[in-house]
């Protein structure tokens, strides 16, 4: 074995061991013993088996079909685990339903089948064996691709239901971490799929790519503190529920149209202290009280400015109708949100 091959063994094995150590930390030594951390730990353990098979196949001679098929079968459990992990990181108080275990059936089937294979069955004259092996590989990689897609769609749905402007720091950190994790899985998947196409990339590239990805992901996980979080970050706490009440009042009662609306009057309506009301607005609207009120006023003013039936109204009238106490304050607020004056906005028809 030459120096280059030794170096490749060291790099790929180091990544494999690092993944195992990271998994051990998540499952046994992390202060936060949560289901998502356990799922991520299992993903890393099964991925280590898969990578170990690749290293043995590249550097070993005449590897038993049992090890080849068993190693491939682990990809059939990684997909479901990844989807469950995403759910655990984005749903409050997530508990794994028993019916989800049915998703492990393909893994159990292929893993069990691997014990009945032997070298004699795999020879160049056995077309059935070649077809079975090729079909199994295609199915396994498509299976993983399907679950990566499902996991990505789940993250996308969470991003839609939790707009960027209304996310807490924990929610933003979790979504960023999940995005990096999915990108990492896509990169690993591509590297192994390219191995299927003969001579596209050396087989050892898969383990090396995994090593690079797992080092980077573990670094980002600690940087974002994702191992200390779970789906409870997306649960509706007191502030979230309060902000929903505030938003509902703004839309239904349109109190922003009142010139004398104040933090105190809004707090009285939601039956909370001014401090808690202000904190909820700051956290979820990312605005102070005045900007929060003016935002709603400007939205109504924009509609009036573009309404053909409202052309008879002057800009001053529109300003006062939408709760502003003076034309200058209306112009200032409008330019702050829209980047232009009300008259210019009306002239060019919005946009």
URNOR-V44060 format. One record per residue. RES is the residue in one letter. SS is DSSP state (hx for helix, st for strand, lp for the rest). Layout:
RES,SS / RES,SS
This chain:
X,lp / X,lp / X,hx / X,hx / X,hx / X,hx / X,hx / X,hx / X,hx / X,hx / X,hx / X,hx / X,hx / X,hx / X,hx / X,hx / X,hx / X,hx / X,hx / X,hx / X,hx / X,hx / X,hx / X,hx / X,hx / X,hx / X,hx / X,hx / X,hx / X,lp / X,lp / X,lp / X,lp / X,lp / X,hx / X,hx / X,hx / X,hx / X,hx / X,hx / X,hx / X,hx / X,hx / X,hx / X,hx / X,hx / X,hx / X,hx / X,hx / X,hx / X,hx / X,hx / X,hx / X,hx / X,hx / X,hx / X,hx / X,hx / X,hx / X,lp / X,lp / X,lp / X,lp / X,lp / X,hx / X,hx / X,hx / X,hx / X,hx / X,hx / X,hx / X,hx / X,hx / X,lp / X,hx / X,hx / X,hx / X,hx / X,hx / X,hx / X,hx / X,hx / X,hx / X,hx / X,hx / X,hx / X,hx / X,hx / X,hx / X,hx / X,lp / X,lp / X,lp / X,lp / X,lp / X,lp / X,lp / X,hx / X,hx / X,hx / X,hx / X,hx / X,hx / X,hx / X,hx / X,hx / X,hx / X,hx / X,hx / X,hx / X,hx / X,hx / X,hx / X,hx / X,hx / X,hx / X,lp / X,lp / X,hx / X,hx / X,hx / X,lp / X,lp / X,lp / X,lp / X,lp / X,hx / X,hx / X,hx / X,hx / X,hx / X,hx / X,hx / X,hx / X,hx / X,hx / X,hx / X,hx / X,hx / X,hx / X,hx / X,hx / X,hx / X,hx / X,hx / X,hx / X,hx / X,hx / X,hx / X,hx / X,hx / X,hx / X,hx / X,hx / X,hx / X,hx / X,hx / X,hx / X,hx / X,hx / X,hx / X,lp / X,lp / X,hx / X,hx / X,hx / X,lp / X,lp / X,hx / X,hx / X,hx / X,hx / X,hx / X,hx / X,hx / X,hx / X,hx / X,hx / X,hx / X,hx / X,hx / X,hx / X,hx / X,hx / X,hx / X,hx / X,hx / X,hx / X,hx / X,hx / X,hx / X,hx / X,hx / X,hx / X,hx / X,hx / X,lp / X,lp / X,lp / X,lp / X,lp / X,lp / X,lp / X,hx / X,hx / X,hx / X,hx / X,hx / X,hx / X,hx / X,hx / X,hx / X,hx / X,hx / X,hx / X,hx / X,hx / X,hx / X,hx / X,hx / X,hx / X,hx / X,hx / X,hx / X,lp / X,hx / X,hx / X,hx / X,lp / X,lp / X,hx / X,hx / X,hx / X,hx / X,lp / X,lp / X,lp / X,hx / X,hx / X,hx / X,hx / X,hx / X,hx / X,hx / X,hx / X,hx / X,hx / X,hx / X,hx / X,hx / X,hx / X,hx / X,hx / X,lp / X,hx / X,hx / X,hx / X,lp / X,lp / X,lp / X,lp / X,lp / X,hx / X,hx / X,hx / X,hx / X,hx / X,hx / X,hx / X,hx / X,lp / X,lp / X,lp / X,hx / X,hx / X,hx / X,hx / X,hx / X,hx / X,hx / X,hx / X,hx / X,hx / X,hx / X,lp / X,lp / X,lp / X,lp / X,hx / X,hx / X,hx / X,hx / X,hx / X,hx / X,hx / X,hx / X,hx / X,hx / X,hx / X,hx / X,hx / X,hx / X,hx / X,hx / X,hx / X,hx / X,lp / X,hx / X,hx / X,hx / X,lp / X,lp / X,lp / X,lp / X,hx / X,hx / X,hx / X,hx / X,hx / X,hx / X,hx / X,lp / X,lp / X,lp / X,lp / X,lp / X,hx / X,hx / X,hx / X,hx / X,hx / X,hx / X,hx / X,hx / X,hx / X,hx / X,hx / X,hx / X,lp / X,lp / X,lp / X,hx / X,hx / X,hx / X,hx / X,hx / X,hx / X,lp / X,lp / X,lp / X,lp
